[in-house]
Amino acid sequence: MAGRRAAAALAVAAAVLLASCAQDAAPGGEGASGSSGPMPSQSAEVGAPSGLGEPTVLAQGLEAPWSIAFHGETALIAERDTARILELGADGGTHEVGVVPGVEAAGEGGLLGIAAHEGHLYVYSTGAGENRIERYELEGEPGALALGAGETLLDGIPAAATHNGGRIDFGPDGMLYATTGDAGDRPAAQDLDSLAGKILRLTPEGEVPADNPFEGSYVYSYGHRNPQGIAWAEDGTMLASEFGQDAWDELNVIEPGGNYGWPEVEGAAGDEAYVDPVQQWAPADASPSGIAIAAGSVYIGNLRGERLREVPLDDLGSAREHLVGEYGRLRDVTVAPDGALWVLTNETDGRGDPAAEDDLLLEIALR
């Protein structure tokens, strides 16, 4: 860890130098948008003062962890490749709650997002040729939780080695939201009859809500390539992070029925037919994954960019960057019951450079 932190200091210095040249260096690549729309991440303040405390390691030795959820005060962690659900103990140790059956981990697929709600654990995972959403009863008491009976709420979500989406969470309206990737079939993102390249909205029982924007459809928004994180502000505004192709990654405000443009556009298009992102970044600086909202800001974990990005809700076009290169790839961010940020690293997912203690669960106090 000391070596990684030393390298991070150099990375921060380099980032500050690059920032001074950013106005003349927009990322290119096939499908890149023009200069209209939000500024890329190079305009962010790197290492700027903020209300974040120093990270504390709560757990280590996790294997490709993907998602955190809270069952009351009890933290649960999903591991992508082992398909294990782990319960975190007060001493940082973990207890295996269960292994989700039928998971076929390959590439970016496996056990992905989890969400706890009213005594059940909701799970998004990759099975034989599909992604699916299931829910399981949570049995027992904290310290000895176990997975009980399960049921499938929605299956047939297109799956592939990449672009599986996979984040699930309950919104303030009590509905379950799920992100799905295009699974390598780009036109499917614009096809309202396909579940690929969408954000879906379900009742807790897996039905189509009567007030969804498209009658009889789970589709809440479309035109997505690979949305990865979802969160809601206090006023109900929904935000989502999204992996782009090779030009722009995105932060979007999600509107019911909104078309976010993929594959017709990537990043801001300035076209009224599509909803533009409120912020966009070159993938080398981002690859945004899980997000959380706390203390007036959106906090975004970044994989390839190896940083925690903070975007204030009252100025969605600006950002601060934290932990640049210090802990490697960051997969998920959530808010704990006590208000602290919890962050999962993701060095063991096959694309990182894991240290002996990886992967980690970090706690960061909001001061």
HELIX and SHEET records of a PDB file:
HELIX    1   1 ALA A    2  SER A   20  1                                  19    
HELIX    2   2 ALA A   22  ASP A   24  5                                   3    
HELIX    3   3 SER A   41  SER A   43  5                                   3    
HELIX    4   4 ARG A  186  GLN A  190  5                                   5    
HELIX    5   5 PRO A  283  ASP A  285  5                                   3    
SHEET    1   A 5 GLU A  45  VAL A  46  0                                        
SHEET    2   A 5 ARG A 320  HIS A 322  1                                        
SHEET    3   A 5 LEU A 308  PRO A 312 -1                                        
SHEET    4   A 5 SER A 297  ASN A 302 -1                                        
SHEET    5   A 5 PRO A 288  ALA A 294 -1                                        
SHEET    1   B 4 THR A  56  ALA A  59  0                                        
SHEET    2   B 4 LEU A 361  ILE A 364 -1                                        
SHEET    3   B 4 LEU A 341  THR A 345 -1                                        
SHEET    4   B 4 LEU A 330  VAL A 335 -1                                        
SHEET    1   C 4 PRO A  65  HIS A  71  0                                        
SHEET    2   C 4 THR A  74  GLU A  79 -1                                        
SHEET    3   C 4 ARG A  84  LEU A  88 -1                                        
SHEET    4   C 4 THR A  94  VAL A  99 -1                                        
SHEET    1   D 4 LEU A 111  HIS A 117  0                                        
SHEET    2   D 4 HIS A 120  THR A 126 -1                                        
SHEET    3   D 4 ASN A 131  GLU A 139 -1                                        
SHEET    4   D 4 ALA A 146  ILE A 157 -1                                        
SHEET    1   E 4 ILE A 168  PHE A 170  0                                        
SHEET    2   E 4 LEU A 176  THR A 179 -1                                        
SHEET    3   E 4 LYS A 198  LEU A 202 -1                                        
SHEET    4   E 4 VAL A 219  TYR A 222 -1                                        
SHEET    1   F 4 PRO A 227  TRP A 232  0                                        
SHEET    2   F 4 MET A 238  GLU A 242 -1                                        
SHEET    3   F 4 ASP A 249  ILE A 254 -1                                        
SHEET    4   F 4 GLN A 279  TRP A 281 -1                                        
END                                                                             
